[in-house]
């Protein structure tokens, strides 16, 4: 009996070690998804997962998910520091009646690169920023988020704490409706504020609004957004709108080397604490070019081309000559 018992104990111990060492239960700093992957896999390069959500659970905080090949990788809620980098392939997310990517990662940095996000006409938001220290969106295409009641946005940032948002080389199109929603909404809540840079961004093709920076739901200190080297074309309501109210967060935007064309109002500033400075830019072929309602402020440098707007080129609160 002792001779039989010893091999059985040895085999049992070996099996226990084998189970504990199963790589599928471990997290990795870099994981992979593939159009022909399986979420039961460990998300390694040779055994990739099928979806971003599947890979997320197997990726360490501050890790990275990459795409081996093209595919549809599904909606995901990001709750920790993470990079999703899928440049060079078609990394699709298609959703209906919901958000494609939720970022709810307080204090974390989230990077999204090379994604193709489709809302099929009923999506809520392509990228919905709830909480993060910073969100970087690069080289993405976001379109067709047309949910009603003002909920259809390509990118929606409504954090309740200070957040940095960086959008670069990204196209946001055909989102919102004829009266509400649109391309990009920055509207923090509570004590939230947003500092943002939008560079080489195209906000176009029938969004409700193009870019909206709204401090009216926040009691934070100040919002500061830069829009530069960008195109805002063919949006229904306003190309660029900055708005807030007395007692709420002052909201400031600087527009540089940007073209705003084909909206009802090209660039608009409304409410106490709303402030726009625009230079080296073109505002043309809108119904109204520039619009502000005092005590809002709108400063248009003489380096701009404000012309060819259908009803009115508008008037700024001050015109500052190039020094």
N, C-alpha and C positions, 0 to 999 in steps of 0.2 A: 504493500500500500504506500510506503514512503517513497518508493521509486516512482510510482505513478503520480503521487501528489506533487512532487517537485516540478516535473515538466508542466503540469497544469497551472501551477502558480506562475511559472516563468512565462507561459503563453498569455495568461491573463494580464500580467504586467505589461507585456509587449503591446497587447491590444489597447490597453488604457493609454499608453504613451502615443500610440498611432492616432487615436481619436483626438487627443489633446493637441496634436501637432497638425491636424487637418488644416491646410492653408485656407480653405473656404471660410473659416471662422475668424481669420485675422484681417486687420485693416492695413492698407498700404498707402504710402505717400503719393503714388501714381497708380491710377486705375484706368481701364480701357473699356470702351463700348464699341459694338459692331452691329451692323444691320442684320447679321446672322448670329449674334451672340445669344446668351441665355443668362438670366438673372440668377440662376442656380450656380453659375460659375463663380470663381473667386475674383473675376474682373482683371485678371492678369493679361499680359500681351498675347499669350497663347491660348487663354481661355477667357475671352472678354464677356462682359455683361451685355444685355439687350437694351437697357434703359438708363437714363441719368439717375432716376430714383433708385434703381437697383445698385448702381455704382456708388451712389452717395453713401450708403450704409457701410460700404467696404473701403471708404477713403478716409484717411485721418484728417483731423482739423488742419487747415492750411495746406492740404494736399491738392492734387490736380487730377481731373478727369480728361482724357483725350479720346478722340474718335479714330479708330483704325480705318474705317471706310464710311461711305454714305449710308444714311438710314434715317428712320423716324424714331427718336429716342424718348419721346413722351414728356409730359409735364413734370415739374419737380419743385419741391419746396426746399430751399437751402437754409439750413439752420446753424451753419458754422462757417468759419473762414474756408474759402474754396475757390479754385480756378476751374472753369470749364473752358477748354481750349480745343476748338475743332476746325481750325483754319485748314484750307486745302481740300475739304470734302463738303458734301451737303449734309449738314447736321440739322435735321428738321425736328420741329416741335409743332404739332397740329392739335389745336384744342377747339372745343365748341362749348360756349356758355360758361367758361371759367377762365382763370388766369393760366398763362403758359408757365411762367417762372415766378414764384414768390420768393423774395429775399427777406427772411425774418431771422437775422443773425446779429443780435445786439453786440456792438463793440468789435465786429469782425470785418475783414476786408474780403469782398467777393469780386471776382474777375470773370467776365463772360466774353468769349471771343469766338467769332466765326459761326454764329448761329443763324438759322433760317426759321423764323417764328411766324406761324400762320394762324389767324383767328377765325377763318371761314365765315365771317360775317356776324357771328354771335359771340365771339370771345370778349372777355372783360378787359384784361390788360395783357400785353405781351410780356412785359417785365414789371412786376408789382413790388416796389421797394417799401417794406414795412419798417425794418430796422437793420442798421449796419453802421459801422464806422465809415466805410467807403464802399462804393460800388463803381466798378469800371466796366463800361460796355464798349467793345471795340469790334469793328468789322462785322456788324450784324445787319440782317434785314428783318423788319417787323411790319406786318401788314394785316388789314382786314379784321381789326378789332372794333366791331360796330354795335356792341351791346347798347341797349337803350338806357334812358334815365341818366345820361351823362357818365355812364360807366365805361364806355369804350375808349381806351387809350392805348397807344403803342407802348409808351413808357409812363408809369405813374409812380411818383415818389411822394409818399405821405408819412414820413417818419415822425416820431415823437421826441427825438433827440437829435443832436447835431450830427449831420451826415454830409459826406462829400460825394458828389456824383460827377463822373467823367464819362462823356459819350463822344466817341471818335469814329470817323469814317463809317457811319451807320445810316441806313435808309429807313425812315418811318413813313408809311403811306396808308391811305384809304382807311383811316380809323375815325371813330366818332360818328356823328350824324350831321345833318344840315344845321343844327342849332347847338349841339352839346358835344362833349368829348373831343377827341382829336389826337394829335401826334404825341406831344410830350407834356405832361402835367407835373409841376413841382408845387406841391401844396402841403407843407408840413402841418402837424397838429400839436396841441399842447405846447410844450416848450421847445418843440423841434425847429431846427433851421437847416437850410441846405446851402452849401457852397458848391457851385457847379461850373464846369467848363464843357461846353459843347463845341467841338471843332470838326470841320469837314463833315458836317451832318446835313442830310437832305431830308427835309420834312415837306412832303408833297403829295400831289394826286388825291385831292378830295378828302383830306382830313377835315373834321369839323373846325377846330382851331389848330394852328400850327404848334407854337410853343406858348404855354401859359405858366407864368410865375406868379403864385397867389399866396400872399401872407395873411389872408383874412381869417384863417382858422388857427393861427399860431400866435403865441405870446412870447416867442423867442426874441433874441436880441436883434439880428439882422440877417437877411438873405442877400447873397451876392452871386450873380450868375454872369458868365461870359459866353457870348455866342459869336464865334468868329469863323471866317473862311467857310461859310455855310450857305445853303440855298433853301429858302422857304417859299414854295411855289404852289399855287392852285388850292389853297385851303379856303374853306367856305366862309367862316366867320371872321377871324382875325389871324394874320400871319404870326405876329408876336404880341402878346398881351401881358402886361404887368399890372397887377391889382392888389390892393390891400385896404385896410380901413384904419381910422384913428384908434389907437390903443392896441393894434395888432402889429405883427412883425413888419418893419420897414423892408421893402423889397426893391432891390436895385439890379439892373442888368446893363451890361456894356455890350454893344453890338459893333463888330468890327469886320470890315471886308465881307459883307454878307448881302445877298440879293433877296429882296422880299417882293414877290410879284403875285398878282392874281387872286387877292382875297377881298372881302368886303372892306376891311380896314387893314392896312399894311402893318403899322406899328402903333400900338395904343397903350396909354398909361392912365390909370384911373385910381382914385382914392388917395387919402392922406398917407404919405410914406411910400408911394409908388414912384420910381425914379428910373428913367431910361436915358442913357447916353449912346448916341450912334454916330459913327464916323467911317469914312472910306467905304460907304455902302450905297446900294441902289434900292430905292423904293419906287416901284413903277407898276402901272396897269392894275392897280387896285381901285376900288370905288373911292376911298379916301386914303391918302398916303400916310400922313402922320396925324395922330389924334391924341389929345390929352384933355383931361378934365381937372381943373385946379381944385384942390391944392396939389395934385400930382404934378410931377415935373418930367419934361422931355427935352433933352438938349441935342440939337442936330448941328454937327459941325459943317462948315462950308465945303468940306471934302466930299460930301454926299451928293448923289444925284437923286433928287426928289422931284420927279417930273412924270408927265404922262399918266397921272392918275385920273380916273374918269370924272368923278364929281369934284374932288378937291385934292390938291397936294397937301393940304392941312397946314397948320402952323405950330411951331414948337414954342415952349415957354421962353426959350432963349436960343439964339443962333450964335455959336461961338466960332470965330474965325480961326483957321489953322495958324498956329504960332510957329 
